[in-house]
């Protein structure tokens, strides 16, 4: 019994595969941008705190490193500018 595989070689199938690859590529780029932005903001938080002489505990550093929510990271960056203690940052 032979199976007809011509559909998988058709122009429509090729177009659908190309669209899927393009969507996957675009999604990967967006996720990469967000991840890179998040890492950059996290580094900025550390830079501001270091410049202000505020040290983070190992747990606080890990929380900062593990956070991917850019809005949360930006909020911490704003707090880092005026915080006097690390607890004020995450509180």
Contact map, one row per residue, 1 for C-alpha under 8 A:
1110000000000000000000000000000000000000000000000000000000000000000000000000000000000000000
1111000000000000000000000000000000000000000000000000000000000000000000000000000000000000000
1111100000000000000000000000000000000000000000000000000000000000000000000000000000000000000
0111111000000000000000000000000000000000000000000000000000000000000000000000000000000000000
0011111110000000000000000000000000000000000000000000000000000000000000000000000000000000000
0001111111000000000000000000000000000000000000000000000000000000000000000000000000000000000
0001111111001000000000000000000000000000000000000000000000000000000000000000000000000000000
0000111111001100000000000000000000000000000000000000000000000000000000000000000000000000000
0000111111101100000000000000000000000000000000000000000000000000000000000000000000000000000
0000011111111100000000000000000000000000000000000000000000000000000000000000000000000000000
0000000011111110000000000000000000000000000000000000000000000000000000000000000000000000000
0000000001111111000000000000000000000000000000000000000000000000000000000000000000000000000
0000001111111111100000000000000000000000000000000000000000000000000000000000000000000000000
0000000111111111110000000000000000000000000000000000000000000000000000000000000000000000000
0000000000111111111000000000000000000000000000000000000000000000000000000000000000000000000
0000000000011111111100000000000000000000000000000000000000000000000000000000000000000000000
0000000000001111111110000000000000000000000000000000000000000000000000000000000000000000000
0000000000000111111111000000000000000000000000000000000000000000000000000000000000000000000
0000000000000011111111100000000000000000000000000000000000000000000000000000000000000000000
0000000000000001111111110000000000000000000000000000000000000000000000000000000000000000000
0000000000000000111111111000000000000000000000000000000000000000000000000000000000000000000
0000000000000000011111111100000000000000000000000000000000000000000000000000000000000000000
0000000000000000001111111110000000000000000000000000000000000000000000000000000000000000000
0000000000000000000111111111000000000000000000000000000000000000000000000000000000000000000
0000000000000000000011111111100000000000000000000000000000000000000000000000000000000000000
0000000000000000000001111111110000000000000000000000000000000000000000000000000000000000000
0000000000000000000000111111111000000000000000000000000000000000000000000000000000000000000
0000000000000000000000011111111100000000000000000000000000000000000000000000000000000000000
0000000000000000000000001111111110000000000000000000000000000000000000000000000000000000000
0000000000000000000000000111111111000000000000000000000000000000000000000000000000000000000
0000000000000000000000000011111111100000000000000000000000000000000000000000000000000000000
0000000000000000000000000001111111110000000000000000000000000000000000000000000000000000000
0000000000000000000000000000111111111000000000000000000000000000000000000000000000000000000
0000000000000000000000000000011111111100000000000000000000000000000001000000000000000000000
0000000000000000000000000000001111111110000000000000000000000000000100000000000000000000000
0000000000000000000000000000000111111111000000000000000000000000000000000000000000000000000
0000000000000000000000000000000011111111100000000000000000000000000001000000000000000000000
0000000000000000000000000000000001111111110000000000000000000000001111001000000000000000000
0000000000000000000000000000000000111111111000000000000000000000100100000000000000000000000
0000000000000000000000000000000000011111111100000000000000000000000000000000000000000000000
0000000000000000000000000000000000001111111110000000000000000000000001001100100000000000000
0000000000000000000000000000000000000111111111000000000000000001100000001000100000000000000
0000000000000000000000000000000000000011111111100000000000000000000000000000000000000000000
0000000000000000000000000000000000000001111111110000000000000000000000000000100000000000000
0000000000000000000000000000000000000000111111111000000000000000000000001001100100000000000
0000000000000000000000000000000000000000011111111100000000000000000000000000000000000000000
0000000000000000000000000000000000000000001111111110000000000000000000000000000000000000000
0000000000000000000000000000000000000000000111111111000000000000000000000000100110000000000
0000000000000000000000000000000000000000000011111111111000000000000000000000000110000000000
0000000000000000000000000000000000000000000001111111111000000000000000000000000000000000000
0000000000000000000000000000000000000000000000111111110000000000000000000000000000000000000
0000000000000000000000000000000000000000000000011111110000000000000000000000000000000000000
0000000000000000000000000000000000000000000000001111111000000000000000000000000000000000000
0000000000000000000000000000000000000000000000001111111100000000000000000000000000011100000
0000000000000000000000000000000000000000000000001100111110000000000000000000000000000100000
0000000000000000000000000000000000000000000000000000011111111000000000000000000000000100000
0000000000000000000000000000000000000000000000000000001111111000000000000000000000000000000
0000000000000000000000000000000000000000000000000000000111111100000000000000000000000000000
0000000000000000000000000000000000000000000000000000000111111110000000000000000000000000000
0000000000000000000000000000000000000000000000000000000111111111000000000000000000000000000
0000000000000000000000000000000000000000000000000000000111111111100000000000000000000000000
0000000000000000000000000000000000000000000000000000000001111111110000000000000000000000000
0000000000000000000000000000000000000000000000000000000000111111111000000000000000000000000
0000000000000000000000000000000000000000010000000000000000011111111000001000000000000000000
0000000000000000000000000000000000000010010000000000000000001111111000000000000000000000000
0000000000000000000000000000000000000000000000000000000000000111111100000000000000000000000
0000000000000000000000000000000000000100000000000000000000000011111110011000000000000000000
0000000000000000000000000000000000100110000000000000000000000000011111001000000000000000000
0000000000000000000000000000000000000100000000000000000000000000001111111000000000000000000
0000000000000000000000000000000001001100100000000000000000000000000111111100000000000000000
0000000000000000000000000000000000000000000000000000000000000000000011111110000000000000000
0000000000000000000000000000000000000000000000000000000000000000001011111111000000000000000
0000000000000000000000000000000000000100110010000000000000000001001111111111100000000000000
0000000000000000000000000000000000000000100000000000000000000000000001111111110000000000000
0000000000000000000000000000000000000000000000000000000000000000000000111111111000000000000
0000000000000000000000000000000000000000000010000000000000000000000000011111111100000000110
0000000000000000000000000000000000000000110110010000000000000000000000001111111110000000000
0000000000000000000000000000000000000000000000000000000000000000000000000111111111000000000
0000000000000000000000000000000000000000000000000000000000000000000000000011111111100001100
0000000000000000000000000000000000000000000010011000000000000000000000000001111111100000100
0000000000000000000000000000000000000000000000011000000000000000000000000000111111100000000
0000000000000000000000000000000000000000000000000000000000000000000000000000011111110000000
0000000000000000000000000000000000000000000000000000000000000000000000000000001111111101100
0000000000000000000000000000000000000000000000000000010000000000000000000000000001111101000
0000000000000000000000000000000000000000000000000000010000000000000000000000000000111111100
0000000000000000000000000000000000000000000000000000011100000000000000000000000000111111110
0000000000000000000000000000000000000000000000000000000000000000000000000000000000001111111
0000000000000000000000000000000000000000000000000000000000000000000000000000001000111111111
0000000000000000000000000000000000000000000000000000000000000000000000000001001100101111111
0000000000000000000000000000000000000000000000000000000000000000000000000001000000000111111
0000000000000000000000000000000000000000000000000000000000000000000000000000000000000011111
